[in-house]
Amino acid sequence: MVQSDHHEVVADLVQSSFLFSIPMDGPMSFSTPHVSVQWALRFEFFTTPKNVDLTRYEHPLLIEGRDKCEWVLPITVHAPPTGTAAAHTRNDKSFTLEPLWVRS
């Protein structure tokens, strides 16, 4: 299942950034002999062949002959620290800067 996705078309950039979030009511990572919940960030990178006439295409994603590279980064989602998220209601404005995930 895909929780959310983000698409960005960039050209001639040295770097780009994005922000992802895990819903507060989303399950933490766990595994039993019968079921498991795992989270991952999935990245897809496309490169355009050299010497392509970009004016022939309405959108960069329509260019033929692109190469695709995929990277899947598993992450572990932990439960919020005791007394922080569980103690607040949706109307509370307080938050914590502690990470709710750890790269694994």
C-alpha positions as CSV (number, residue, x, y, z in Angstrom):
1,M,0.0,0.0,0.0
2,V,1.2,3.5,-0.8
3,Q,0.7,6.0,2.0
4,S,1.5,9.1,-0.1
5,D,3.6,10.0,-3.2
6,H,5.3,13.0,-4.5
7,H,6.4,13.7,-8.1
8,E,8.9,16.3,-9.1
9,V,10.4,17.1,-12.5
10,V,13.8,18.8,-12.2
11,A,16.4,19.7,-14.7
12,D,19.9,21.1,-14.3
13,L,19.6,21.2,-10.5
14,V,22.4,20.3,-8.2
15,Q,20.0,19.3,-5.4
16,S,16.3,19.1,-4.6
17,S,14.4,18.4,-1.4
18,F,11.1,17.0,-0.2
19,L,9.3,16.5,3.1
20,F,7.5,13.3,4.0
21,S,5.2,12.6,7.0
22,I,3.8,9.5,8.6
23,P,0.3,9.9,9.9
24,M,0.0,10.0,13.7
25,D,-2.5,7.2,13.6
26,G,-0.3,5.1,11.3
27,P,1.0,1.8,12.7
28,M,4.6,1.5,13.9
29,S,6.8,-1.1,12.3
30,F,6.5,-4.6,13.7
31,S,6.7,-8.3,12.8
32,T,5.2,-11.5,14.1
33,P,5.3,-15.0,12.7
34,H,2.0,-14.3,10.9
35,V,2.0,-10.6,9.9
36,S,4.4,-7.7,9.6
37,V,4.2,-3.9,8.9
38,Q,7.2,-2.4,7.2
39,W,7.7,1.2,6.0
40,A,10.0,2.2,3.1
41,L,10.8,5.3,1.1
42,R,10.8,4.5,-2.6
43,F,12.7,6.7,-5.0
44,E,12.5,6.5,-8.8
45,F,15.0,8.5,-10.9
46,F,14.7,8.9,-14.6
47,T,17.4,10.3,-16.9
48,T,16.8,11.7,-20.3
49,P,19.0,10.7,-23.3
50,K,21.4,13.4,-24.6
51,N,20.4,15.5,-27.6
52,V,16.7,15.1,-27.2
53,D,14.5,17.8,-28.7
54,L,12.5,18.8,-25.7
55,T,10.1,20.9,-27.7
56,R,8.7,17.7,-29.3
57,Y,7.2,16.7,-25.9
58,E,4.4,18.3,-23.9
59,H,5.9,17.0,-20.6
60,P,9.3,15.6,-19.6
61,L,7.7,12.3,-18.4
62,L,6.6,11.7,-22.0
63,I,10.1,11.5,-23.4
64,E,10.9,8.1,-24.9
65,G,14.1,6.2,-24.2
66,R,14.6,7.4,-20.6
67,D,16.6,5.2,-18.2
68,K,15.0,4.4,-14.8
69,C,16.7,3.7,-11.5
70,E,14.8,2.7,-8.4
71,W,16.0,2.9,-4.8
72,V,14.0,1.5,-1.9
73,L,15.1,2.7,1.6
74,P,13.5,0.7,4.5
75,I,12.8,2.7,7.6
76,T,11.7,1.7,11.1
77,V,8.8,3.6,12.5
78,H,8.7,3.7,16.3
79,A,5.8,4.6,18.6
80,P,5.7,8.2,19.8
81,P,7.5,8.7,23.2
82,T,5.2,8.0,26.1
83,G,3.4,11.2,27.2
84,T,3.8,13.2,24.1
85,A,1.6,12.3,21.1
86,A,-0.8,10.1,23.1
87,A,-1.4,12.8,25.7
88,H,-2.5,15.5,23.2
89,T,-5.7,15.9,21.3
90,R,-6.0,17.0,17.7
91,N,-6.7,20.6,18.8
92,D,-3.5,20.9,20.8
93,K,-0.8,23.1,19.2
94,S,2.2,21.5,21.0
95,F,4.5,19.2,19.2
96,T,7.8,17.4,19.7
97,L,11.0,17.7,17.7
98,E,12.1,14.2,18.6
99,P,12.2,11.9,15.5
100,L,9.5,9.3,15.2
101,W,11.5,7.2,12.7
102,V,15.0,5.8,12.5
103,R,16.9,4.8,9.4
104,S,17.6,1.1,9.4
